[in-house]
């Protein structure tokens, strides 16, 4: 079996290491610039839902849900998943697309259904639904915690023999004749037969050290955590809402996490970015979300969180080898969806590394698809998909 180096100890790198160890990999080393989950994974909104417009994404999410719901049995750690249900609201003119997508999700095995405005008000009486023609509802969806999931995966991997080097920044890949032989770090070289990059927004510069350029852009995002409204929680259900261009979910200790759909990309440095959201932006998000959940207008702002998405051109991940470079696998470009699919992606990359049969087909996510002109275009994609 190969000696494998996993770069990155976020939810992806830690999941890959866990699955490599579980599948009997002989020698696995994880190298991370910080500690497990201290990068963007610890800033994740950590929403778990099945509603996607591209079938392979649905299958990755559905497979991962089984991990999250059975965390003690799968990973040997305390439960990490909190069920709250999930609603997807799209513009009225896209309601037929939503119905098609729910049909596809159901065919994959997801517990999803199309609901009416009245149904939505039955679930969340305090919301506004006058613009809703149809919405998608998943009663078994929920959320977790990115830092905890990364730490759990990695600690279990270490129990199974994985070596771990925290606070060790990788500066470059080591290449010899088109073959990656290891990584150069601040603490010296680490050599192996295969390198797996699970480095999110830091992936592109690392690939540049061996002459590879994948189209990954850094996108800055701001999230607000709101207190409960005076009359109690404003929302018990998670939601992605095209009508207000916001997403939100309850927080485990009370209150609500609220985020925006998009953020700026120009001049974003993943090592130096604002650590707190700007007040005008938070106020704007709250005002928009309050059009769906009026009680949010009375909810105070408890704190803010910022982070960086590693965006691909089609907002889907890049998984697998890169043409022209041997000894290298990539798991990057997750575009904000990484947490909810990290268990299944970790297993898929481990299977690929060990040349085992693939449990799920991830070939559509090849990093080479953009150079080949094969960007992912879902058959029933939304305008803001």
Buried (B, 14 or more C-beta within 10 A) or exposed (E): BBBBBBBBBBBBBBBBBBBBBBBEBEBBBBBBBBBBBBBBBBBBBBBBBBBBBBBBBBBBBBBBBEBBBEBEEBBEBEEBBBBBBBBBBBBEEBBEBBBBBBEBBBEBEBBBBBBEBEBBBEBBEBBBBEBBBBBBBBBBBBBBBBBBBBBBBBBBBBEBEBBBBBEBBBEBBBBEEEEBBBBBBEEEEBEBBBBBBBBBBBBBBBBEBBEBEBBBBBBBBBBBBBBBBEEEBBBBBBBBBBBBBBBBBBBEEEBBBBBBBEBEEEEBEBEEBEEEBEEEBBEEBBEBBBBBBBBBEBBEBBEBBBBBBBBBBBBBBBBBBBEEBBBBBBBBBBBBBBBBBBBBBBBBBBBBBBEEEEEBEBEBBBBBBBEEEEEBEBEBBBEEB
